[in-house]
Amino acid sequence: MIRSLPRFPLIPTIVVAIAIAAMIALGVWQLQRKAEKEAALVHYAQNMTKPAMAFPRIPVGDEYLFRQASAMCLEVLGWQQQGGRNRKGETGWRQIAQCRTGAEGPILLIDVGVAKDPKFKPEWGGGPITGTITHGPDSRTLIGQLFDRRPKSLMLIADLAAPGLEVTAKPDLLSVPNNHLAYAVQWFIFALVAAVIYVLALAWREKKKAPADQA
């Protein structure tokens, strides 16, 4: 006797189908992000070999990450601290100067070195700086970044540390996350598991109904 296939109720099936389609779409999107990230890494590697440029004064996205740049800090308006490492690999507190570069315009962020003491107060007052472009501190959450498409602020990591500080470690290409393939596989697995669970649930439902129908 050939067992009949489980009947698919309309509304639950539509809901599950939409969920599975969304998971597959997210997997495909992650594969697209993987290709974009790989292209970005190639671009960053090329930036590391280019000559120094003037630090961009307007938000430009990630185009100039890992490139050498120069800037002039006319006046330090304030300081930020962020955990980090020096070029010896030692952990500490990065000292980030908020600099004025002209009469108007955005604040320039310059990482002038790492202190081991979190209470350290830098005495650096500004001047010409050369260093490597990287992202500045960003207080937005990952979810917030999805809905806020403004480019991240950029910062200059100084080649020479301010007095009393150790030079901050340069940005490393290996620190750029590229786990989109793993995320894509996860979404595809979630979609497959959801489909299998739904079919098994329907089969169990039909099996449970069978004795009642025969009574």
DRENLUMSE-375475 format. One line per field, with one value per residue: residue number from 1; residue in three letters; chain; z negated, x negated, y of N, C-alpha, C in turn. Coordinates in nm, 4 decimals. Each point is the difference from the previous one (the first is absolute). Last residue first. Example, Ala and Ser with C-alpha at 12.3 -4.5 7.8 and 13.67 -1.06 7.14 Angstrom:
<recs>
num [2,1]
residuo [SER,ALA]
cadena [A,A]
n_Z [-0.7080,0.0070]
n_X [-1.2850,-0.0290]
n_Y [-0.2250,-0.5720]
ca_Z [-0.0060,0.0000]
ca_X [-0.0820,0.0890]
ca_Y [0.1190,0.1190]
c_Z [-0.0730,0.0000]
c_X [0.0770,-0.0900]
c_Y [0.1090,0.1200]
</recs>
This chain:
<recs>
num [215,214,213,212,211,210,209,208,207,206,205,204,203,202,201,200,199,198,197,196,195,194,193,192,191,190,189,188,187,186,185,184,183,182,181,180,179,178,177,176,175,174,173,172,171,170,169,168,167,166,165,164,163,162,161,160,159,158,157,156,155,154,153,152,151,150,149,148,147,146,145,144,143,142,141,140,139,138,137,136,135,134,133,132,131,130,129,128,127,126,125,124,123,122,121,120,119,118,117,116,115,114,113,112,111,110,109,108,107,106,105,104,103,102,101,100,99,98,97,96,95,94,93,92,91,90,89,88,87,86,85,84,83,82,81,80,79,78,77,76,75,74,73,72,71,70,69,68,67,66,65,64,63,62,61,60,59,58,57,56,55,54,53,52,51,50,49,48,47,46,45,44,43,42,41,40,39,38,37,36,35,34,33,32,31,30,29,28,27,26,25,24,23,22,21,20,19,18,17,16,15,14,13,12,11,10,9,8,7,6,5,4,3,2,1]
residuo [ALA,GLN,ASP,ALA,PRO,ALA,LYS,LYS,LYS,GLU,ARG,TRP,ALA,LEU,ALA,LEU,VAL,TYR,ILE,VAL,ALA,ALA,VAL,LEU,ALA,PHE,ILE,PHE,TRP,GLN,VAL,ALA,TYR,ALA,LEU,HIS,ASN,ASN,PRO,VAL,SER,LEU,LEU,ASP,PRO,LYS,ALA,THR,VAL,GLU,LEU,GLY,PRO,ALA,ALA,LEU,ASP,ALA,ILE,LEU,MET,LEU,SER,LYS,PRO,ARG,ARG,ASP,PHE,LEU,GLN,GLY,ILE,LEU,THR,ARG,SER,ASP,PRO,GLY,HIS,THR,ILE,THR,GLY,THR,ILE,PRO,GLY,GLY,GLY,TRP,GLU,PRO,LYS,PHE,LYS,PRO,ASP,LYS,ALA,VAL,GLY,VAL,ASP,ILE,LEU,LEU,ILE,PRO,GLY,GLU,ALA,GLY,THR,ARG,CYS,GLN,ALA,ILE,GLN,ARG,TRP,GLY,THR,GLU,GLY,LYS,ARG,ASN,ARG,GLY,GLY,GLN,GLN,GLN,TRP,GLY,LEU,VAL,GLU,LEU,CYS,MET,ALA,SER,ALA,GLN,ARG,PHE,LEU,TYR,GLU,ASP,GLY,VAL,PRO,ILE,ARG,PRO,PHE,ALA,MET,ALA,PRO,LYS,THR,MET,ASN,GLN,ALA,TYR,HIS,VAL,LEU,ALA,ALA,GLU,LYS,GLU,ALA,LYS,ARG,GLN,LEU,GLN,TRP,VAL,GLY,LEU,ALA,ILE,MET,ALA,ALA,ILE,ALA,ILE,ALA,VAL,VAL,ILE,THR,PRO,ILE,LEU,PRO,PHE,ARG,PRO,LEU,SER,ARG,ILE,MET]
cadena [A,A,A,A,A,A,A,A,A,A,A,A,A,A,A,A,A,A,A,A,A,A,A,A,A,A,A,A,A,A,A,A,A,A,A,A,A,A,A,A,A,A,A,A,A,A,A,A,A,A,A,A,A,A,A,A,A,A,A,A,A,A,A,A,A,A,A,A,A,A,A,A,A,A,A,A,A,A,A,A,A,A,A,A,A,A,A,A,A,A,A,A,A,A,A,A,A,A,A,A,A,A,A,A,A,A,A,A,A,A,A,A,A,A,A,A,A,A,A,A,A,A,A,A,A,A,A,A,A,A,A,A,A,A,A,A,A,A,A,A,A,A,A,A,A,A,A,A,A,A,A,A,A,A,A,A,A,A,A,A,A,A,A,A,A,A,A,A,A,A,A,A,A,A,A,A,A,A,A,A,A,A,A,A,A,A,A,A,A,A,A,A,A,A,A,A,A,A,A,A,A,A,A,A,A,A,A,A,A,A,A,A,A,A,A]
n_Z [-1.2999,0.2609,-0.0070,-0.3585,0.0245,0.2545,-0.1251,-0.1233,0.3486,0.2322,-0.1923,0.0488,0.3985,0.0337,-0.1880,0.2428,0.3278,-0.1493,-0.1058,0.3534,0.1716,-0.2437,0.0382,0.3667,-0.0237,-0.2574,0.1983,0.2691,-0.2189,-0.1403,0.3132,0.0836,-0.2983,0.0560,0.3230,-0.1038,-0.2688,-0.0568,-0.2856,-0.1603,-0.1843,0.2387,0.2108,-0.3032,-0.2437,-0.3470,-0.5021,-0.3529,-0.3196,-0.4813,-0.3958,-0.2253,0.3260,0.4932,0.4556,0.5334,0.4048,-0.0101,0.1416,0.1301,0.1692,0.1479,0.0108,0.2223,0.3058,0.0745,-0.0173,-0.3569,-0.1178,-0.1145,-0.3865,-0.4383,-0.1824,-0.2076,-0.3364,-0.1343,-0.1036,0.1788,0.1179,0.3908,0.4390,0.3334,0.2510,-0.1009,-0.0405,-0.1577,-0.1455,-0.2473,-0.3815,-0.5692,-0.4869,-0.4209,-0.4186,-0.2660,-0.3889,-0.2846,-0.2433,0.0848,0.0893,0.2980,0.5044,0.5527,0.4768,0.3173,0.3370,0.1986,0.2821,0.1408,0.1216,0.3385,0.2142,0.0085,-0.0884,0.0104,-0.1462,-0.5180,-0.3193,-0.3850,-0.1648,-0.2700,-0.2305,-0.2067,-0.3306,-0.0955,0.0951,0.3175,0.3831,0.2448,0.1871,-0.2706,-0.1490,-0.2303,-0.1848,-0.1075,-0.1085,0.0914,-0.0106,0.1690,0.2458,0.2755,0.4428,0.4380,0.3434,0.4938,0.3640,0.3706,0.1665,0.2197,0.0207,-0.1186,0.0909,0.2816,0.1715,-0.2609,-0.0990,0.0167,-0.2765,-0.0853,0.0061,0.1192,0.0278,0.3131,0.1981,0.1545,0.2969,0.1172,-0.1166,-0.2776,0.2107,0.2125,-0.2460,-0.0646,0.3370,0.0048,-0.2887,0.1329,0.2608,-0.2266,-0.1985,0.2669,0.0784,-0.3424,-0.0440,0.2406,-0.1923,-0.3274,0.1411,0.0761,-0.3704,-0.1449,0.2188,-0.1382,-0.3693,0.0737,0.1644,-0.3097,-0.2317,0.2252,0.0127,-0.3745,-0.0350,0.2684,-0.1450,-0.3312,0.1595,0.2404,-0.0804,0.1710,-0.0101,0.0631,0.2637,0.0673,0.0617,0.1988,-0.0073]
n_X [1.1505,-0.3917,-0.1931,-0.2921,-0.4476,-0.3095,-0.2293,-0.4577,-0.3151,-0.0585,-0.2839,-0.4635,-0.1910,-0.0922,-0.3976,-0.3975,-0.1046,-0.1999,-0.4622,-0.3096,-0.0897,-0.2894,-0.4621,-0.2271,-0.1191,-0.3772,-0.4201,-0.1603,-0.1988,-0.4502,-0.3450,-0.1443,-0.3057,-0.4553,-0.2286,-0.1533,-0.3842,-0.4186,-0.2328,-0.4495,-0.4437,-0.4054,-0.2587,-0.2084,-0.1974,-0.3427,-0.1745,-0.1778,-0.3744,-0.1269,-0.0836,-0.1589,-0.0559,0.1731,-0.0555,-0.0368,0.1973,0.5513,0.5229,0.5126,0.5485,0.5795,0.5590,0.4373,0.4440,0.5374,0.4558,0.3598,0.2593,-0.2733,-0.2707,0.1664,-0.0355,-0.4004,-0.1349,-0.2308,-0.3450,-0.5278,-0.5484,-0.3451,-0.2893,-0.4121,-0.5158,-0.5221,-0.4306,-0.2503,0.0142,-0.0871,0.1919,0.1730,0.0297,-0.1466,-0.0492,0.2955,0.1464,0.1525,0.2022,0.0171,-0.4698,-0.3174,-0.0251,-0.0750,0.0637,0.1582,0.4539,0.4045,0.4382,0.2990,0.4599,0.2888,0.1273,-0.1647,-0.3422,-0.4153,-0.1640,0.0668,0.0758,-0.0167,-0.2579,-0.1325,-0.2713,0.0066,-0.1410,-0.1671,-0.3347,-0.3887,-0.2972,-0.3216,0.1271,0.4341,0.5383,0.5359,0.5045,0.1725,0.1412,-0.0167,0.0085,-0.0398,-0.0928,-0.4741,-0.2519,-0.1900,-0.1372,-0.0707,-0.1610,-0.0724,-0.0513,0.0355,0.3100,0.3578,0.5061,0.3075,0.4632,0.4417,0.3577,0.0665,0.0693,-0.2942,-0.4326,-0.4747,-0.5441,-0.4309,-0.3778,-0.4180,-0.1435,0.0666,0.0687,0.3575,0.4326,0.1370,0.2204,0.4602,0.2949,0.1214,0.3387,0.4490,0.2183,0.1906,0.4210,0.3906,0.1708,0.2575,0.4487,0.3279,0.1650,0.3309,0.4467,0.2433,0.2062,0.4088,0.3884,0.1952,0.2879,0.4426,0.3106,0.2089,0.3743,0.4118,0.2404,0.2598,0.4315,0.3366,0.1998,0.3432,0.4424,0.2501,-0.0297,-0.1139,-0.0346,-0.2641,-0.0696,0.0947,-0.1051,0.0516,0.0006]
n_Y [0.5223,0.1384,0.4384,0.0896,-0.1596,0.2702,0.4217,0.0511,0.0066,0.4032,0.3224,-0.0574,0.1538,0.4588,0.1561,-0.0599,0.3192,0.3974,-0.0011,0.0414,0.4308,0.2814,-0.0733,0.1886,0.4545,0.1160,-0.0488,0.3460,0.3673,-0.0454,0.0632,0.4372,0.1984,-0.0915,0.2467,0.4376,0.2117,0.3284,0.4697,0.2640,0.0195,-0.1088,0.3432,0.3936,0.4971,0.2098,0.1283,0.3657,0.2455,0.2024,0.4006,0.4105,0.4142,-0.0740,-0.2905,-0.1576,-0.1156,0.0613,-0.0456,0.1944,-0.0180,0.0338,-0.1374,-0.2255,0.0269,-0.0212,-0.1956,-0.2411,-0.3726,-0.3761,0.0685,-0.0832,-0.4313,-0.1106,0.3833,0.4832,0.3354,0.0798,0.1953,0.0238,-0.1965,0.0360,0.1469,0.1684,0.3692,0.5192,0.5629,0.5388,0.3141,0.0361,-0.0649,-0.3849,-0.2589,-0.4299,-0.3517,-0.4911,-0.3845,-0.4800,-0.2718,-0.1689,0.2318,0.1590,0.3331,0.3438,0.0601,0.3266,0.2734,0.4672,0.3092,0.3174,0.4845,0.5438,0.3016,-0.3126,-0.4231,-0.2651,-0.4577,-0.4197,-0.4804,-0.4708,-0.4478,-0.5344,-0.4136,-0.5304,-0.4913,-0.2473,-0.1126,0.2810,0.4208,0.1685,-0.0057,0.0697,0.2757,0.4951,0.5695,0.5776,0.5886,0.5694,0.4044,0.1570,0.2321,0.0433,-0.4079,-0.2580,-0.4299,-0.4673,-0.5614,-0.5550,-0.4522,-0.3251,0.1194,0.2868,-0.0436,-0.0237,0.4101,0.4777,0.5213,0.4345,0.1968,-0.3053,-0.0419,-0.0144,-0.3156,-0.3881,-0.4265,-0.5262,-0.4750,-0.1702,-0.0389,-0.4007,-0.3282,0.0590,-0.1520,-0.4524,-0.1251,0.0708,-0.3243,-0.3585,0.0718,-0.0409,-0.4310,-0.1870,0.1323,-0.2293,-0.3891,0.0501,0.0382,-0.3935,-0.1978,0.1788,-0.1396,-0.4039,0.0161,0.1442,-0.3116,-0.2832,0.1668,0.0027,-0.4020,-0.1221,0.1815,-0.1921,-0.3966,0.0169,0.0938,-0.3519,-0.5392,-0.5042,-0.5729,-0.4837,-0.4615,-0.5322,-0.5389,-0.5105,-0.5604]
ca_Z [-0.1089,0.0178,0.1211,-0.0247,-0.0848,0.0677,0.0399,-0.1211,-0.0665,0.0769,-0.0148,-0.1344,0.0028,0.0719,-0.0857,-0.1043,0.0632,0.0351,-0.1221,-0.0479,0.0929,-0.0146,-0.1251,0.0179,0.0924,-0.0716,-0.0893,0.0844,0.0429,-0.1136,-0.0232,0.1089,-0.0240,-0.1125,0.0503,0.0670,-0.0332,0.1282,0.0018,0.0716,-0.0973,-0.0598,0.0890,0.0610,0.0389,0.1263,0.1072,0.0180,0.1299,0.0960,0.0568,-0.1043,-0.1163,-0.0813,-0.1170,-0.1171,0.0127,0.0188,-0.1015,0.0397,-0.1000,0.0221,-0.0049,-0.1270,-0.0071,0.0025,0.1101,0.0137,0.0326,0.1123,0.1232,0.0345,0.0520,0.1310,-0.0085,0.0510,-0.1102,0.0470,-0.0918,-0.1325,-0.0539,-0.0480,-0.0135,0.0802,-0.0560,0.1075,-0.0304,0.1195,0.0918,0.1431,0.0320,0.1390,0.0017,0.1007,0.0629,0.0648,-0.0510,0.0516,-0.1111,-0.0840,-0.1382,-0.1002,-0.0719,-0.0188,-0.1035,0.0149,-0.1058,0.0423,-0.0909,-0.0996,0.0481,0.0069,-0.0615,0.0664,0.1147,0.0901,0.0464,0.0828,-0.0072,0.1267,-0.0266,0.1101,0.0321,-0.0730,-0.0091,-0.1377,-0.0315,-0.0665,0.1020,0.0635,-0.0174,0.1189,-0.0175,0.0525,-0.0281,-0.0176,0.0101,-0.1006,-0.0680,-0.0577,-0.1425,-0.0457,-0.1146,-0.0925,-0.0440,-0.0865,0.0191,-0.0725,0.0786,0.0078,-0.1147,-0.0290,0.1185,-0.0304,-0.0082,0.1314,-0.0039,0.0027,-0.0967,0.0527,-0.0664,-0.1044,0.0500,-0.0994,-0.0728,0.0664,0.0832,-0.0838,-0.0716,0.0947,0.0190,-0.1186,0.0059,0.1064,-0.0546,-0.0895,0.0846,0.0635,-0.0991,-0.0236,0.1188,0.0051,-0.0907,0.0681,0.1071,-0.0619,-0.0308,0.1269,0.0390,-0.0854,0.0484,0.1224,-0.0381,-0.0616,0.1082,0.0695,-0.0882,-0.0043,0.1289,0.0007,-0.0988,0.0540,0.1075,-0.0561,-0.0706,0.0793,-0.0310,-0.0440,0.0572,-0.0935,-0.0494,0.0596,-0.0976,0.0105,0.0000]
ca_X [0.0909,0.0387,0.0792,0.1275,0.0854,0.0431,0.1394,0.0821,-0.0038,0.0837,0.1397,0.0417,0.0115,0.1223,0.1126,0.0125,0.0522,0.1403,0.0821,0.0082,0.0827,0.1385,0.0518,0.0187,0.1123,0.1233,0.0293,0.0493,0.1366,0.0920,0.0247,0.0855,0.1356,0.0533,0.0286,0.1307,0.0655,0.0525,0.0771,0.1245,0.1026,0.0563,0.1014,-0.0406,0.1131,0.0629,-0.0192,0.1106,0.0657,-0.0558,0.0854,0.0538,-0.0849,-0.0174,0.0863,-0.0815,-0.1221,-0.1277,-0.0880,-0.1388,-0.0966,-0.1366,-0.1013,-0.0702,-0.1307,-0.1089,-0.0933,-0.0678,0.1008,0.0799,-0.0724,0.0099,0.1342,0.0067,0.0045,0.1197,0.0862,0.1384,0.0958,0.0032,0.1282,0.0815,0.1434,0.0809,0.0408,0.0131,0.0055,0.0112,-0.1117,0.0276,0.0855,-0.0210,-0.0339,-0.0965,0.0483,-0.1019,0.0127,0.1240,0.0793,0.0333,-0.0480,0.0639,-0.0776,-0.1392,-0.0480,-0.1368,-0.0392,-0.0935,-0.1106,0.0139,-0.0256,0.1203,0.1056,0.0256,-0.0893,0.0521,-0.0769,0.1024,0.0173,0.0495,0.0309,-0.0328,0.1076,0.0031,0.1303,0.0460,0.1030,-0.0637,-0.0661,-0.1107,-0.1342,-0.0778,-0.0938,0.0536,-0.0801,0.0750,-0.0638,0.0398,0.1212,0.0695,0.0296,-0.0252,0.0873,-0.0480,0.1002,-0.0564,0.0530,-0.0779,-0.0909,-0.1335,-0.0499,-0.1406,-0.0858,-0.1189,0.0139,-0.0210,0.0248,0.1435,0.0686,0.1266,0.1119,0.0550,0.0936,0.0821,-0.0651,0.0108,-0.1183,-0.1197,-0.0164,-0.0589,-0.1398,-0.0742,-0.0168,-0.0989,-0.1303,-0.0464,-0.0452,-0.1239,-0.1067,-0.0331,-0.0701,-0.1307,-0.0861,-0.0320,-0.0939,-0.1310,-0.0561,-0.0489,-0.1190,-0.1095,-0.0397,-0.0784,-0.1293,-0.0790,-0.0465,-0.1079,-0.1166,-0.0564,-0.0644,-0.1282,-0.0874,-0.0426,-0.0966,-0.1316,-0.0607,-0.0343,0.0964,-0.0627,0.0673,0.0732,-0.0818,0.0273,0.0409,-0.0797,0.0847]
ca_Y [-0.0407,-0.1406,-0.0113,0.0665,-0.0869,-0.1229,0.0087,0.0107,-0.1304,-0.0915,0.0428,-0.0436,-0.1460,-0.0346,0.0378,-0.1024,-0.1219,0.0228,-0.0026,-0.1380,-0.0769,0.0448,-0.0561,-0.1437,-0.0182,0.0342,-0.1128,-0.1082,0.0323,-0.0096,-0.1423,-0.0488,0.0475,-0.0773,-0.1344,-0.0004,-0.1263,-0.0465,-0.1252,0.0302,0.0380,-0.1206,-0.0538,-0.1260,-0.0851,0.0362,-0.0977,-0.0938,0.0097,-0.0952,-0.1037,-0.0863,-0.0266,0.1198,0.0197,0.0294,-0.0815,0.0691,-0.0582,-0.0169,0.0433,-0.0457,0.1047,0.0084,-0.0660,0.0975,-0.0229,0.1294,0.0997,-0.0481,0.0242,0.1403,0.0214,-0.0655,-0.1456,-0.0656,-0.0418,0.0061,-0.0630,0.0589,0.0449,-0.1114,0.0247,-0.0924,-0.1282,-0.0985,-0.1431,-0.0858,0.0122,0.0106,0.1137,0.0403,0.1419,0.0448,0.1223,0.0829,0.1362,0.0607,0.0514,-0.1146,0.0128,-0.0856,-0.0996,0.0415,-0.0913,-0.0496,-0.0926,-0.1030,-0.0257,-0.1065,-0.1353,-0.0803,0.0790,0.1279,0.0122,0.1021,0.1156,0.0636,0.1453,0.0531,0.1402,0.0893,0.0938,0.1265,0.0654,0.0193,-0.0968,-0.1126,-0.0809,0.0708,-0.0572,-0.0327,-0.1101,-0.1250,-0.1190,-0.1229,-0.1309,-0.0984,0.0456,-0.1160,0.0102,0.1360,0.0247,0.1014,0.0977,0.1044,0.1343,0.1003,0.0832,-0.0599,-0.0775,0.0278,0.0007,-0.0811,-0.1448,-0.0619,-0.1449,-0.0296,0.0852,0.0549,-0.0662,0.0854,0.0996,0.0689,0.1100,0.1306,0.0227,-0.0058,0.1267,0.0956,-0.0412,0.0424,0.1457,0.0247,-0.0391,0.1063,0.1108,-0.0439,0.0093,0.1413,0.0493,-0.0661,0.0749,0.1259,-0.0355,-0.0192,0.1325,0.0556,-0.0756,0.0467,0.1335,-0.0209,-0.0572,0.1069,0.0878,-0.0709,-0.0039,0.1354,0.0246,-0.0712,0.0632,0.1300,-0.0273,-0.0362,0.1133,0.1183,0.1066,0.1233,0.1158,0.0848,0.1103,0.1317,0.1005,0.1224,0.1200]
c_Z [0.0442,-0.1036,0.0194,0.1220,-0.0238,-0.0889,0.0552,0.0343,-0.1235,-0.0661,0.0741,-0.0248,-0.1349,0.0037,0.0678,-0.0916,-0.1030,0.0633,0.0336,-0.1231,-0.0487,0.0906,-0.0195,-0.1237,0.0199,0.0891,-0.0781,-0.0844,0.0874,0.0433,-0.1151,-0.0203,0.1074,-0.0311,-0.1102,0.0554,0.0665,-0.0209,0.1396,0.0105,0.0659,-0.1017,-0.0584,0.0880,0.0784,0.0276,0.1260,0.1170,0.0117,0.1301,0.0904,0.0498,-0.1064,-0.1222,-0.0675,-0.1169,-0.1204,0.0084,0.0245,-0.1160,0.0543,-0.1043,0.0187,0.0056,-0.1378,-0.0074,0.0105,0.1020,0.0179,0.0468,0.1219,0.1313,0.0441,0.0631,0.1406,-0.0169,0.0477,-0.1101,0.0503,-0.0891,-0.1369,-0.0465,-0.0446,-0.0273,0.0974,-0.0640,0.1299,-0.0390,0.1206,0.0820,0.1462,0.0381,0.1416,-0.0059,0.1015,0.0706,0.0630,-0.0464,0.0537,-0.1168,-0.0772,-0.1358,-0.1076,-0.0850,-0.0175,-0.1200,0.0290,-0.1203,0.0562,-0.0876,-0.1114,0.0454,-0.0040,-0.0706,0.0755,0.1121,0.0866,0.0423,0.0953,-0.0171,0.1329,-0.0341,0.1085,0.0455,-0.0818,-0.0003,-0.1401,-0.0335,-0.0581,0.0976,0.0628,-0.0345,0.1292,-0.0205,0.0564,-0.0330,-0.0164,0.0271,-0.1099,-0.0814,-0.0452,-0.1507,-0.0544,-0.1094,-0.0933,-0.0337,-0.0955,0.0309,-0.0910,0.0830,0.0317,-0.1222,-0.0339,0.1118,-0.0281,-0.0047,0.1391,-0.0050,-0.0031,-0.1075,0.0494,-0.0604,-0.1151,0.0666,-0.0957,-0.0812,0.0672,0.0782,-0.0794,-0.0672,0.0977,0.0142,-0.1183,0.0092,0.1029,-0.0564,-0.0852,0.0904,0.0595,-0.0969,-0.0172,0.1192,-0.0013,-0.0851,0.0800,0.1033,-0.0639,-0.0221,0.1285,0.0322,-0.0829,0.0548,0.1215,-0.0398,-0.0550,0.1125,0.0688,-0.0859,0.0038,0.1307,0.0018,-0.0948,0.0602,0.1074,-0.0618,-0.0795,0.0585,-0.0275,-0.0606,0.0725,-0.0962,-0.0620,0.0692,-0.0967,0.0000]
c_X [0.1466,0.1007,0.0523,0.0909,0.1363,0.0848,0.0528,0.1488,0.0877,0.0057,0.0936,0.1464,0.0466,0.0220,0.1324,0.1184,0.0186,0.0621,0.1471,0.0898,0.0187,0.0926,0.1460,0.0620,0.0307,0.1222,0.1285,0.0353,0.0580,0.1441,0.0989,0.0350,0.0959,0.1432,0.0601,0.0348,0.1364,0.0620,0.0508,0.0810,0.1335,0.1097,0.0670,0.1128,-0.0497,0.1198,0.0738,-0.0287,0.1079,0.0783,-0.0797,0.0857,0.0723,-0.0844,-0.0296,0.0923,-0.0914,-0.1165,-0.1412,-0.0782,-0.1402,-0.0932,-0.1381,-0.1028,-0.0629,-0.1344,-0.1087,-0.1122,-0.0596,0.0998,0.0774,-0.0698,0.0171,0.1376,0.0044,-0.0097,0.1267,0.0892,0.1429,0.0979,-0.0183,0.1347,0.0705,0.1479,0.0848,0.0365,0.0027,-0.0106,0.0191,-0.1264,0.0291,0.1002,-0.0226,-0.0217,-0.1032,0.0640,-0.1014,0.0201,0.1275,0.0882,0.0395,-0.0658,0.0808,-0.0802,-0.1497,-0.0346,-0.1391,-0.0397,-0.0872,-0.1238,0.0091,-0.0386,0.1311,0.1113,0.0187,-0.1003,0.0824,-0.0553,0.1099,0.0305,0.0346,0.0464,-0.0466,0.1177,-0.0104,0.1334,0.0555,0.0997,-0.0828,-0.0704,-0.1043,-0.1349,-0.0724,-0.1041,0.0701,-0.0977,0.1033,-0.0671,0.0450,0.1183,0.0722,0.0183,-0.0335,0.1053,-0.0662,0.1108,-0.0691,0.0547,-0.0729,-0.0987,-0.1356,-0.0539,-0.1484,-0.1033,-0.1334,0.0181,-0.0094,0.0187,0.1501,0.0778,0.1309,0.1218,0.0386,0.0854,0.0978,-0.0711,0.0016,-0.1272,-0.1298,-0.0224,-0.0706,-0.1486,-0.0814,-0.0290,-0.1105,-0.1377,-0.0540,-0.0557,-0.1344,-0.1165,-0.0408,-0.0807,-0.1409,-0.0942,-0.0403,-0.1047,-0.1382,-0.0632,-0.0606,-0.1291,-0.1155,-0.0496,-0.0899,-0.1379,-0.0865,-0.0566,-0.1182,-0.1257,-0.0639,-0.0751,-0.1382,-0.0989,-0.0517,-0.1052,-0.1352,-0.0777,-0.0487,0.1081,-0.0583,0.0625,0.0818,-0.0893,0.0195,0.0548,-0.0880]
c_Y [0.0105,-0.0452,-0.1411,-0.0123,0.0616,-0.0908,-0.1312,0.0025,-0.0005,-0.1379,-0.0950,0.0348,-0.0537,-0.1502,-0.0335,0.0301,-0.1100,-0.1244,0.0172,-0.0100,-0.1435,-0.0802,0.0392,-0.0637,-0.1483,-0.0231,0.0252,-0.1233,-0.1100,0.0276,-0.0181,-0.1469,-0.0513,0.0417,-0.0863,-0.1385,-0.0133,-0.1380,-0.0325,-0.1286,0.0336,0.0314,-0.1246,-0.0514,-0.1211,-0.0897,0.0450,-0.0933,-0.1079,0.0103,-0.0935,-0.1144,-0.0841,-0.0341,0.1333,0.0310,0.0182,-0.0981,0.0535,-0.0590,-0.0265,0.0610,-0.0615,0.1127,0.0161,-0.0721,0.1059,-0.0175,0.1398,0.1053,-0.0471,0.0330,0.1445,0.0193,-0.0592,-0.1507,-0.0707,-0.0561,0.0213,-0.0740,0.0639,0.0544,-0.1278,0.0250,-0.0792,-0.1332,-0.0794,-0.1471,-0.0893,0.0142,0.0180,0.1086,0.0511,0.1504,0.0499,0.1194,0.0959,0.1440,0.0658,0.0405,-0.1254,0.0226,-0.0709,-0.0982,0.0264,-0.0870,-0.0542,-0.0846,-0.1128,-0.0122,-0.1020,-0.1401,-0.0779,0.0731,0.1312,0.0185,0.0942,0.1359,0.0443,0.1484,0.0670,0.1410,0.0960,0.0828,0.1286,0.0749,0.0121,-0.1106,-0.1131,-0.0943,0.0903,-0.0594,-0.0328,-0.1088,-0.1226,-0.1125,-0.1112,-0.1331,-0.0959,0.0505,-0.1259,0.0135,0.1385,0.0203,0.1004,0.0991,0.0966,0.1390,0.0982,0.0832,-0.0628,-0.0753,0.0121,0.0019,-0.0667,-0.1508,-0.0614,-0.1509,-0.0262,0.0745,0.0614,-0.0701,0.0924,0.1074,0.0677,0.1084,0.1373,0.0283,0.0034,0.1348,0.0940,-0.0353,0.0506,0.1495,0.0196,-0.0328,0.1143,0.1083,-0.0421,0.0138,0.1462,0.0507,-0.0604,0.0844,0.1239,-0.0416,-0.0124,0.1366,0.0527,-0.0743,0.0558,0.1336,-0.0220,-0.0506,0.1128,0.0861,-0.0671,0.0028,0.1394,0.0259,-0.0649,0.0676,0.1296,-0.0230,-0.0376,0.1057,0.1319,0.1057,0.1283,0.1186,0.0855,0.1064,0.1340,0.1036,0.1247]
</recs>
